[in-house]
């Protein structure tokens, strides 16, 4: 599973989730997903599921911050394998 954060603002962007499922959890703001003549609106606390190989238009008027998760992660260009992250001991604070 891949995961990350994304922010949308003043946008209307078409995107196809090719080869992976994606889940978006809205942290703040609001957004919508549009496909043909259907629209799904989401605000803080809402969850949107985007099935693999579907094309949607992501829309947001105001700033919208989301947490997303993809599966399988290797199919999504926005996630990386864990061996690509820095290694080493954590810092003690």
Secondary structure, DSSP 4 states (H G I P E B T S, - for coil): -EEEEEEE-SEEEEEE-TTSEEEEEEEESEEEEEETTEEEEEETT-EEEE-TT-EEEEEESS-EEEEEEEESGGG-TT---GGGS--SPPPP-
